[in-house]
Amino acid sequence: MKISMLLYPVDDINTALPLFVDGLGMNVKFRDGERYRALDGGPLTIALVAGDERIVERVALTLRVDGNDDLYARRWRAS
């Protein structure tokens, strides 16, 4: 398991973006309208989320788990 992304909720992408791009020197990896920007944070993607993409109210981490199929299979066998 490893941390794969940091969700950073913002009210407005265009207002928040200069801090990360100009101030911290991050590059935009992906854009989805005015609701989502994925920024290159090295091993960690920083995702600015607004509007419909703002599924959290505080900064949150997402985890990547290897072997999801095995994890689910063990869970269902245990039930």
C-alpha positions in Angstrom: 0.0 0.0 0.0 1.3 3.5 -0.8 0.0 7.0 -0.8 -0.8 7.9 -4.4 -2.6 11.3 -4.3 -3.4 14.2 -2.1 -6.9 15.7 -2.7 -6.7 19.4 -1.9 -10.2 21.0 -1.9 -10.4 24.6 -3.1 -13.2 27.1 -3.8 -11.8 28.2 -7.1 -9.1 26.4 -9.1 -7.9 29.5 -10.9 -7.4 31.3 -7.6 -5.5 28.4 -6.0 -3.4 27.4 -9.0 -0.7 30.2 -8.9 0.4 29.1 -5.4 1.2 25.6 -6.6 2.5 26.5 -10.0 4.3 29.8 -9.6 5.0 29.6 -5.8 6.0 25.9 -5.5 7.1 25.2 -9.1 4.7 22.3 -9.8 3.6 21.4 -13.3 0.0 20.7 -14.3 -0.3 17.0 -15.4 -4.0 16.9 -16.2 -6.9 19.4 -16.4 -10.7 18.7 -16.3 -12.4 22.0 -16.8 -12.6 24.4 -13.9 -13.1 21.6 -11.4 -9.9 19.5 -11.3 -6.1 20.0 -11.8 -3.6 17.2 -11.2 -0.2 18.6 -10.3 3.1 16.8 -10.5 4.3 16.5 -6.9 7.0 13.9 -7.7 5.9 10.6 -6.3 2.6 12.2 -5.1 0.0 13.7 -7.3 -1.5 16.9 -5.8 -5.2 17.1 -7.0 -6.9 20.5 -6.7 -10.6 19.8 -6.6 -13.5 22.2 -6.9 -17.2 22.1 -7.8 -18.5 18.6 -8.5 -15.0 17.0 -8.0 -14.8 18.5 -4.4 -15.8 15.3 -2.6 -13.9 16.2 0.6 -13.9 19.3 2.7 -10.4 18.8 4.1 -7.1 17.7 2.6 -7.3 13.9 2.1 -4.9 11.2 1.0 -5.7 8.4 -1.4 -4.0 5.0 -1.1 -3.1 2.6 -3.8 -3.3 -1.0 -2.7 -1.5 -3.7 -4.7 -3.4 -7.0 -5.1 -7.0 -5.7 -4.7 -8.4 -8.9 -6.1 -6.6 -10.9 -3.4 -7.8 -8.5 -0.7 -11.5 -8.8 -1.8 -11.2 -12.6 -2.2 -9.9 -12.9 1.4 -12.6 -10.6 2.7 -15.4 -12.6 1.1 -14.0 -16.0 2.2 -13.9 -14.7 5.8 -17.6 -13.7 5.6 
